[in-house]
Amino acid sequence: MPTAEMPDDWKDYYKEKGRDLPQHKVDPVSDLLQELDNATIAMLNHGGPKIRVDQAFEAVLNHPESTWKRDVLSYRQRVTHYS
């Protein structure tokens, strides 16, 4: 949760405890995940090519900063789009 969206009482709690506010860390492959989602939606709902989904899937896995594993990304695909 970005700090700007954090409720004020949570911010006060962190200040009272003398702790730094948590920092939102941007996933380096978030754009690639969005492309994968778009390709999957296009395939399922608009007859888009499966090859585009496969390419987007591999792009997420092959990105140098990606921490995604094939089985976890496959699970995400199933849960997000096929259930």
Secondary structure, DSSP 8 states (H G I E B T S, - for coil): --GGGS-HHHHHHHHHHT---------TTHHHHHHHHHHHHHHHHH---HHHHHHHHHHHHHSTT----HHHHHHHHHHHH--
